[in-house]
Amino acid sequence: MGEWGKWWSGRGRDSTIKCEFCGSKVPKHKAVEVQSRTRLDRDIYEVAEYVSMPSNKSYCCISCAKHRKFVKDGIHTTEKEKKQRKREQQKKEMDKVMAKVKAIEKKERGKSEKKPKKE
C-alpha cells in the first residue's frame, strides 16, 4: 500500500471503506489501518493462565487518524523522524562514551593525588 495519502497513477477505481470513527467513505489506499483490541477485567487475567485476544483490523480516514495521533501531519514526516531518531541515538551513544571517559579521567586524577611525593 505505501504511505497514506500517496497516489499512484494508473491505479483505477479503488474499493471504498467506511471510517470506524466518523463513518465517512474513504478509498482503501487513502485509509489508515487501526488495530483495535478489547480489554478484559483483571479477574479474568488472574484466573486464566493464558488469554488469547483477537485483534480486529479496521480502517479510519486520514483526518480521524491525524486527530487521534495515529499519523503525524504530512507525507515526508516519516523520513524526518527517522533522521531525528538516528541523531538522537548517536547522541545517546556519544554521551555514554563521554561518561566513561570522564569516569576514567576522574580515577586517574584520584590516583595521582593519592601518591605520596618522595623527597
Secondary structure, DSSP 8 states (H G I E B T S, - for coil): --STT---TT-----EEE-TTT--EEEGGG-EEEEE-----HHHHHH-S------EEEEE-HHHHHHTTSS-SSSTHHHHHHHHHHHHHHHHHHHHHHHHHHHHHHHHHHHHHHS----
